[in-house]
Amino acid sequence: MSNLPIPNTTRAVVATLGIFISSLFWLVVATYPDFFLFSPFANGEPVRSTILTLTTAGWLLIANGPLVIFAMYAMGKYSVIRLLPVIALTWPIALIINHVSLFIRDGVWYTGYLLDYPIFVATDLLLPLFLISVWLELKARHTDRSIHGVHVAE
């Protein structure tokens, strides 16, 4: 794997992107604290508590991970970008597990919140997809072959 140096302008943009994404997610948490801030063990069901713990880990990762990953990347620690898919996908995968488990338990899909509170379309769907697209681009800059199989030299 080659680590091509990135221009200072790109470093600043990457760092700023991390700050923006994490700040935006934390603003959503501050706006809808009841969706995020609760004890996953309050219901007393071990399986449900485990799933809620996973969702809590997921939103904490996607809320803080972009700031950390992009700041480290901007400082020249390019290999950290390999963690971005974990940061991006833990939250939506945890949500899918949560929704499926609730459907199995209650026979109801609790996904209406996406229509009632459209900002969650951004946090639950668009943001993970965006982070994966950024990962593909940044990963391609620092591999011997791009995602299309051709070496990219800048």
C-alpha positions as CSV (number, residue, x, y, z in Angstrom):
1,M,0.0,0.0,0.0
2,S,1.4,3.3,-1.0
3,N,0.6,6.4,1.1
4,L,0.6,9.3,-1.3
5,P,0.9,12.6,0.4
6,I,-2.2,14.7,0.3
7,P,-2.2,18.4,-0.2
8,N,-2.7,20.6,2.9
9,T,-6.0,21.9,1.4
10,T,-7.3,18.4,1.2
11,R,-6.2,17.7,4.8
12,A,-8.1,20.7,6.0
13,V,-11.2,19.7,4.1
14,V,-11.1,16.1,5.4
15,A,-10.6,17.4,9.0
16,T,-13.4,19.9,8.6
17,L,-15.7,17.2,7.2
18,G,-15.1,15.1,10.3
19,I,-15.9,18.0,12.6
20,F,-19.0,18.8,10.6
21,I,-20.4,15.3,10.5
22,S,-19.8,14.6,14.2
23,S,-21.2,18.0,15.2
24,L,-24.3,17.5,13.0
25,F,-25.0,14.1,14.6
26,W,-24.5,15.5,18.1
27,L,-27.0,18.3,17.2
28,V,-29.5,15.6,16.3
29,V,-28.9,13.9,19.6
30,A,-29.4,17.2,21.4
31,T,-32.6,17.8,19.5
32,Y,-34.1,14.4,20.1
33,P,-32.4,13.1,23.3
34,D,-35.2,10.6,24.1
35,F,-34.3,8.7,20.9
36,F,-30.7,8.3,22.1
37,L,-30.1,8.9,25.8
38,F,-31.6,6.0,27.8
39,S,-30.5,3.0,29.8
40,P,-30.5,-0.1,27.6
41,F,-30.9,-2.2,30.7
42,A,-34.1,-0.4,32.0
43,N,-36.5,-2.9,30.4
44,G,-35.1,-6.0,32.2
45,E,-35.1,-8.2,29.1
46,P,-31.6,-9.5,28.5
47,V,-31.9,-9.9,24.7
48,R,-33.6,-6.5,24.3
49,S,-30.9,-4.9,26.5
50,T,-28.2,-6.4,24.4
51,I,-29.7,-5.1,21.2
52,L,-30.2,-1.6,22.8
53,T,-26.6,-1.7,23.9
54,L,-25.5,-2.4,20.3
55,T,-27.6,0.5,19.0
56,T,-26.1,2.7,21.7
57,A,-22.6,1.6,20.6
58,G,-23.6,2.3,17.0
59,W,-24.7,5.8,17.5
60,L,-21.7,6.7,19.7
61,L,-19.4,5.4,16.9
62,I,-21.1,7.3,14.1
63,A,-21.3,10.4,16.3
64,N,-17.7,10.5,17.3
65,G,-15.9,8.3,14.7
66,P,-15.9,10.7,11.8
67,L,-14.2,13.4,13.9
68,V,-11.5,11.0,15.1
69,I,-10.9,9.2,11.8
70,F,-10.8,12.3,9.6
71,A,-8.6,14.2,12.0
72,M,-6.1,11.3,12.1
73,Y,-6.2,11.0,8.4
74,A,-5.6,14.7,8.0
75,M,-2.5,14.3,10.3
76,G,-1.1,11.7,7.8
77,K,-2.3,8.5,9.5
78,Y,-3.8,7.2,6.3
79,S,-4.3,3.6,7.4
80,V,-7.0,4.7,9.9
81,I,-9.3,5.0,7.0
82,R,-9.8,1.3,7.1
83,L,-11.9,1.7,10.2
84,L,-14.4,4.0,8.4
85,P,-16.8,1.2,7.2
86,V,-17.1,0.0,10.9
87,I,-17.9,3.5,12.0
88,A,-20.4,3.9,9.1
89,L,-22.2,0.6,9.3
90,T,-22.4,-0.3,12.9
91,W,-25.3,2.2,13.5
92,P,-27.5,1.1,10.5
93,I,-26.9,-2.6,11.1
94,A,-27.8,-2.2,14.8
95,L,-31.0,-0.4,13.8
96,I,-31.9,-3.2,11.4
97,I,-31.4,-5.7,14.1
98,N,-33.4,-3.6,16.5
99,H,-36.3,-3.2,14.0
100,V,-36.4,-6.9,13.1
101,S,-36.3,-7.9,16.7
102,L,-39.2,-5.6,17.5
103,F,-41.1,-6.9,14.6
104,I,-40.6,-10.5,15.8
105,R,-41.6,-9.5,19.3
106,D,-44.5,-7.2,18.6
107,G,-45.5,-7.9,14.9
108,V,-45.2,-4.2,14.1
109,W,-42.5,-2.3,12.1
110,Y,-41.5,0.7,14.1
111,T,-40.0,2.6,11.2
112,G,-42.6,5.3,11.0
113,Y,-40.2,7.7,12.8
114,L,-38.4,8.1,9.5
115,L,-41.5,9.8,8.1
116,D,-42.4,11.6,11.3
117,Y,-38.9,12.9,11.8
118,P,-37.2,13.1,8.4
119,I,-33.8,14.2,9.9
120,F,-33.4,10.5,10.8
121,V,-33.3,9.6,7.1
122,A,-30.1,11.6,7.1
123,T,-28.6,10.0,10.2
124,D,-29.8,6.5,9.7
125,L,-29.5,6.1,5.9
126,L,-27.8,8.9,4.1
127,L,-24.9,9.5,6.5
128,P,-23.7,5.8,6.5
129,L,-23.9,5.8,2.7
130,F,-22.0,9.0,2.4
131,L,-19.3,7.7,4.8
132,I,-18.9,4.6,2.7
133,S,-18.5,6.7,-0.5
134,V,-15.9,8.8,1.2
135,W,-14.1,5.7,2.4
136,L,-14.0,4.3,-1.1
137,E,-12.5,7.5,-2.4
138,L,-9.9,7.9,0.3
139,K,-9.0,4.2,0.3
140,A,-8.4,4.4,-3.5
141,R,-5.9,7.2,-2.9
142,H,-3.7,5.0,-0.7
143,T,-3.6,1.7,-2.4
144,D,-1.4,0.5,-5.1
145,R,-4.4,0.1,-7.4
146,S,-7.6,2.2,-7.3
147,I,-11.0,0.6,-7.0
148,H,-11.0,0.4,-10.8
149,G,-7.8,-1.5,-11.0
150,V,-5.6,1.3,-12.3
151,H,-2.9,3.1,-10.3
152,V,-3.8,6.7,-9.6
153,A,-0.8,9.0,-9.3
154,E,-1.2,12.7,-8.4
